[in-house]
Amino acid sequence: MPNTTRRARRRSFRLLRIPLLRLLAVNLAIGACAATLLVGGLLWLNPGHLRELIFADRAPGIGLALLLASFVITFGSAAMGSAIMAQGRQQEDGRGDGGSPSRLAAQKLPRRARPM
């Protein structure tokens, strides 16, 4: 049994060696942290008696889980999308923003002559 556990760990670490998946995982974690902080801030500030409304229910965990999951989906996807869109950006000094150019970028095609 321990042998299969080691194989599963190796496989998961192998996935993180792919630069695109690592970029997405890091930015998903950043978005999840931002979402957790925002939900905590909403509960602390209690706008519109949100905290009281959630905790007055018989099962407040379900409400908190739904609120947190929706915020994680929103902020995680926003962080991942902004990271993907910022990959091709060039700085003023001509260098990239820290990494090599993406292999996924579209290649320029040669211009075809128009038919007469």
C-alpha positions as CSV (number, residue, x, y, z in Angstrom):
1,M,0.0,0.0,0.0
2,P,2.8,2.5,0.8
3,N,4.2,1.9,-2.7
4,T,1.0,3.2,-4.4
5,T,1.0,6.2,-2.1
6,R,4.5,7.1,-3.2
7,R,3.5,6.7,-6.9
8,A,0.5,9.0,-6.4
9,R,2.8,11.6,-4.8
10,R,5.3,11.4,-7.6
11,R,2.6,11.8,-10.1
12,S,1.2,14.9,-8.4
13,F,4.6,16.5,-8.1
14,R,5.3,15.6,-11.7
15,L,2.2,17.6,-12.7
16,L,3.6,20.7,-10.8
17,R,6.8,20.5,-13.0
18,I,4.7,21.7,-16.0
19,P,5.1,25.5,-15.9
20,L,1.6,26.3,-17.0
21,L,0.0,24.1,-14.4
22,R,2.3,25.5,-11.7
23,L,1.4,29.0,-12.7
24,L,-2.3,28.1,-12.5
25,A,-2.0,26.4,-9.1
26,V,-0.1,29.3,-7.6
27,N,-2.6,31.8,-8.8
28,L,-5.5,29.7,-7.6
29,A,-3.9,29.6,-4.2
30,I,-3.5,33.4,-4.2
31,G,-7.2,33.8,-5.2
32,A,-8.3,31.4,-2.5
33,C,-6.3,33.3,0.1
34,A,-7.9,36.6,-1.1
35,A,-11.4,35.0,-1.0
36,T,-10.8,33.7,2.5
37,L,-9.7,37.1,3.7
38,L,-12.6,38.8,2.1
39,V,-15.2,36.4,3.6
40,G,-13.5,36.8,7.0
41,G,-13.7,40.6,6.6
42,L,-17.3,40.4,5.6
43,L,-18.1,38.3,8.7
44,W,-16.1,40.7,10.9
45,L,-17.7,43.9,9.5
46,N,-21.2,42.4,9.4
47,P,-22.7,44.5,6.6
48,G,-26.4,44.2,6.4
49,H,-26.3,41.8,9.4
50,L,-24.8,39.1,7.2
51,R,-23.0,37.4,10.1
52,E,-26.1,37.3,12.2
53,L,-28.2,36.0,9.3
54,I,-25.7,33.2,8.6
55,F,-25.2,32.1,12.3
56,A,-29.0,32.3,13.1
57,D,-29.5,29.3,10.8
58,R,-29.6,25.7,12.1
59,A,-26.6,24.7,9.9
60,P,-24.4,27.8,9.5
61,G,-21.6,25.7,8.0
62,I,-23.5,25.2,4.8
63,G,-24.0,29.0,4.3
64,L,-20.4,29.7,5.1
65,A,-19.2,26.9,2.7
66,L,-21.4,28.2,-0.1
67,L,-20.2,31.8,0.4
68,L,-16.6,30.8,0.6
69,A,-16.8,28.4,-2.4
70,S,-18.4,31.1,-4.6
71,F,-15.7,33.6,-3.6
72,V,-12.9,31.1,-4.2
73,I,-14.3,30.3,-7.6
74,T,-14.6,34.0,-8.5
75,F,-11.2,35.2,-7.1
76,G,-9.3,32.1,-8.1
77,S,-10.5,32.3,-11.7
78,A,-9.8,36.0,-11.8
79,A,-6.2,35.5,-10.5
80,M,-5.6,32.6,-12.9
81,G,-7.0,34.6,-15.9
82,S,-4.9,37.7,-15.1
83,A,-1.8,35.6,-14.8
84,I,-2.4,33.9,-18.2
85,M,-3.2,37.3,-19.9
86,A,0.0,38.9,-18.4
87,Q,2.3,36.2,-19.8
88,G,2.9,38.0,-23.1
89,R,3.3,41.5,-21.7
90,Q,6.7,43.2,-22.3
91,Q,8.2,45.7,-19.9
92,E,9.6,49.1,-21.1
93,D,13.2,47.9,-21.0
94,G,12.4,45.1,-23.5
95,R,12.7,42.2,-21.1
96,G,9.8,39.9,-20.3
97,D,8.2,39.8,-16.9
98,G,10.3,37.2,-15.4
99,G,9.9,34.1,-17.5
100,S,10.6,32.7,-20.9
101,P,8.0,33.3,-23.6
102,S,5.2,30.9,-23.6
103,R,5.3,28.0,-26.0
104,L,1.6,28.3,-26.3
105,A,1.7,31.6,-28.1
106,A,0.4,31.8,-31.6
107,Q,2.9,31.8,-34.4
108,K,2.8,34.4,-37.2
109,L,1.8,32.9,-40.5
110,P,3.4,34.1,-43.8
111,R,1.2,36.4,-45.8
112,R,-0.4,34.8,-48.8
113,A,-0.8,36.4,-52.2
114,R,-4.3,37.4,-53.1
115,P,-5.9,35.4,-55.9
116,M,-6.6,37.5,-59.0
